[in-house]
Amino acid sequence: MFPILSAIVALALGVAIVPVVRRRPSSMATLDGFMLVGVGGVLVMGLLPHSIETAGGWAVAAAAAGAGLPALLERGHRHDDHHHDSLAFLLLAALGLAVHAFMDGGALATRHIDDGVHSRALELGVLLHRLPMGVMLGMLAGPERQRQAWVAAGIVAAGTVCGFWLGVETLPMLGIKGMALFQAMVAGTLVHVLYTHSPIRTPGGQKRALTVGMLLGLLFLAAIESLH
């Protein structure tokens, strides 16, 4: 149960960081750089490959459909006015990440039973994934909806716990391909939101802090990749 609790703490830490860094322009720029590289990398190198491995080419189509979803949600609104839809994106992100967390929880339970040697690497990998998930939920919620960000984090945490306790028995019955397709769609949506409508605005004159954040994102991705 310790790896599950650690993953939930890391998720909560990611959400809690967001309102703190908003108070300092340099910290905000650093987190922006981390999001663009680290969080984007988790989506592109983590969620999408896992979905494609499970569901094949249909996962690519689901990701493309997810990338087009924000355009439908934003129809009739100005391109730069994205806050009205942040709640819809937040809910979609929470559901998609909860599916991924459920699979992770099931994998943790399986490794805990079958393989005590390699389970530590898996546990650390899950832990590292949760921090950027929390950051993204906090950013998508915006400064006015931090309470909703915690609700979204609770949904993801519940997915992890349910996956750990029920995943071994239920994953074979739930239709893994369908879950992978939904996960791919959400990943496509989040990539679109992250790179087209950045959830935060990097303050001017903070290029050095932005670069530092990008470097931290690269180191973060390297750490995750070393565990695979």
C-alpha positions in Angstrom: 0.0 0.0 0.0 3.0 2.3 0.5 3.5 2.9 -3.3 -0.1 3.9 -3.7 0.1 6.4 -0.8 3.3 7.8 -2.2 1.7 8.2 -5.6 -1.3 10.1 -4.1 1.1 12.4 -2.1 3.0 13.2 -5.3 -0.2 13.9 -7.1 -1.3 16.2 -4.3 2.1 17.9 -4.3 1.7 18.7 -8.0 -1.7 20.4 -7.4 -0.4 22.3 -4.4 2.6 23.7 -6.2 0.6 25.6 -8.7 -0.9 28.4 -6.5 2.5 28.9 -4.9 4.4 29.4 -8.1 1.8 31.9 -9.4 3.1 34.4 -6.8 6.5 34.6 -8.4 7.1 35.3 -12.1 10.4 33.4 -12.2 8.9 30.3 -10.6 5.9 30.5 -12.9 8.2 30.6 -15.9 10.2 27.7 -14.6 7.0 25.6 -14.2 5.8 26.6 -17.6 9.0 25.2 -19.1 8.7 22.1 -17.1 5.1 21.6 -18.3 6.0 22.1 -22.0 8.8 19.5 -21.9 8.2 17.3 -18.9 4.4 17.1 -18.9 4.2 17.1 -22.7 6.8 14.3 -22.8 4.8 12.2 -20.3 1.8 12.5 -22.6 3.6 11.8 -25.8 6.1 9.2 -24.5 3.9 7.6 -21.9 0.2 7.6 -22.4 0.1 7.5 -26.2 2.7 4.7 -26.8 0.9 2.6 -24.1 -2.4 3.2 -25.9 -1.0 2.4 -29.3 0.7 -0.8 -28.0 -2.7 -1.9 -26.7 -5.2 -0.7 -29.3 -3.0 -0.3 -32.4 -3.8 2.2 -35.1 -7.2 3.0 -33.6 -5.4 4.7 -30.8 -3.8 7.1 -33.3 -7.2 7.9 -34.6 -8.6 8.4 -31.1 -5.7 10.7 -30.3 -6.4 12.8 -33.4 -10.1 13.0 -32.5 -9.1 14.1 -29.0 -6.8 16.8 -30.4 -9.8 18.1 -32.4 -12.2 18.1 -29.4 -11.1 21.4 -27.9 -12.0 23.1 -31.2 -15.6 21.9 -30.8 -15.7 22.9 -27.2 -14.4 26.4 -28.1 -16.8 27.0 -31.0 -18.4 30.4 -30.7 -15.7 31.8 -28.4 -12.6 33.8 -28.9 -9.4 31.8 -29.5 -7.7 33.4 -26.5 -10.7 33.1 -24.1 -10.2 29.6 -22.8 -11.1 29.9 -19.1 -14.8 29.2 -19.7 -13.9 25.8 -21.0 -11.3 24.9 -18.4 -13.8 23.0 -16.3 -14.7 20.8 -19.2 -11.0 20.1 -20.0 -10.4 19.5 -16.3 -13.1 16.9 -16.0 -12.0 15.2 -19.2 -8.4 15.2 -18.0 -9.4 13.8 -14.6 -11.4 10.9 -16.2 -8.6 10.1 -18.7 -5.9 10.2 -16.1 -8.0 8.1 -13.7 -8.2 5.4 -16.4 -4.4 5.5 -16.7 -4.1 5.5 -12.9 -6.4 2.5 -12.7 -4.1 0.6 -15.1 -1.0 1.7 -13.2 -2.6 0.5 -9.9 -3.4 -2.9 -11.5 0.2 -3.1 -12.7 1.5 -2.3 -9.3 -0.6 -5.0 -7.7 0.5 -7.6 -10.3 4.2 -6.7 -9.9 3.8 -6.8 -6.1 2.5 -10.4 -6.4 4.8 -11.7 -9.2 8.1 -9.9 -9.2 9.6 -8.2 -6.1 12.8 -7.3 -7.9 11.5 -5.1 -10.7 8.5 -3.8 -8.8 10.6 -1.0 -7.2 11.3 0.5 -10.7 7.7 0.3 -11.6 6.7 2.0 -8.3 9.1 4.8 -8.8 7.9 5.3 -12.4 4.3 5.6 -11.2 5.4 8.0 -8.5 7.2 10.2 -11.1 4.2 10.2 -13.4 1.9 11.5 -10.6 3.7 14.8 -10.0 3.2 16.2 -13.5 -0.4 14.9 -13.5 -1.1 17.0 -10.4 0.6 20.0 -12.0 -1.5 19.7 -15.1 -4.7 19.4 -13.1 -3.8 22.5 -11.1 -3.0 24.5 -14.3 -6.1 23.4 -16.1 -8.3 24.5 -13.2 -6.9 28.0 -13.3 -6.6 30.3 -10.3 -10.4 30.5 -9.7 -11.0 26.8 -9.6 -8.4 25.3 -7.2 -11.1 23.5 -5.3 -12.2 21.7 -8.5 -8.5 20.8 -9.1 -8.5 19.0 -5.8 -11.7 17.2 -6.7 -10.1 16.1 -10.0 -7.0 14.9 -8.2 -9.3 12.9 -5.9 -10.8 11.2 -9.0 -7.3 10.3 -10.2 -6.3 9.1 -6.7 -9.4 6.9 -6.5 -8.5 5.4 -9.9 -5.1 4.4 -8.5 -6.5 2.9 -5.4 -9.3 1.0 -7.2 -6.7 -0.3 -9.7 -4.5 -1.6 -7.0 -7.3 -3.4 -5.1 -9.5 -4.4 -8.0 -7.4 -4.2 -11.1 -6.0 -7.7 -11.1 -9.5 -9.2 -11.2 -11.3 -6.6 -13.2 -8.9 -5.4 -15.9 -9.4 -8.6 -18.0 -13.2 -8.0 -17.9 -13.3 -4.3 -18.6 -12.0 -4.3 -22.2 -8.4 -3.0 -22.2 -8.6 -1.8 -25.8 -11.6 0.4 -25.0 -9.8 1.9 -22.0 -6.7 2.5 -24.1 -8.7 4.3 -26.8 -10.2 6.6 -24.2 -6.8 7.2 -22.8 -5.4 8.1 -26.2 -8.3 10.5 -26.9 -7.6 12.3 -23.6 -3.9 12.4 -24.3 -4.6 14.0 -27.7 -6.9 16.6 -26.0 -4.3 17.5 -23.4 -1.5 17.8 -25.9 -3.7 20.2 -27.9 -4.5 22.3 -24.8 -0.9 22.3 -23.6 0.7 23.5 -26.8 -2.1 25.6 -28.3 -3.7 27.1 -25.2 -1.0 27.0 -22.6 -2.7 26.8 -19.2 -0.4 29.5 -17.8 1.2 32.6 -19.3 4.9 32.9 -19.0 5.8 36.4 -17.8 8.0 38.5 -20.0 11.7 38.7 -19.3 11.8 35.2 -17.8 13.6 33.4 -20.6 16.3 32.0 -18.3 13.7 30.6 -15.8 11.8 29.1 -18.8 15.0 27.4 -20.0 15.7 26.1 -16.6 12.2 24.6 -16.5 12.7 22.9 -19.8 16.0 21.4 -18.7 14.3 20.1 -15.6 11.7 18.6 -17.8 14.3 16.9 -19.9 16.0 15.5 -16.7 12.6 14.3 -15.5 11.9 12.5 -18.7 15.3 10.9 -18.7 14.7 9.6 -15.2 11.4 8.1 -16.2 12.9 6.5 -19.4 15.7 4.9 -17.3 13.1 3.0 -15.4 11.5 1.4 -18.4 
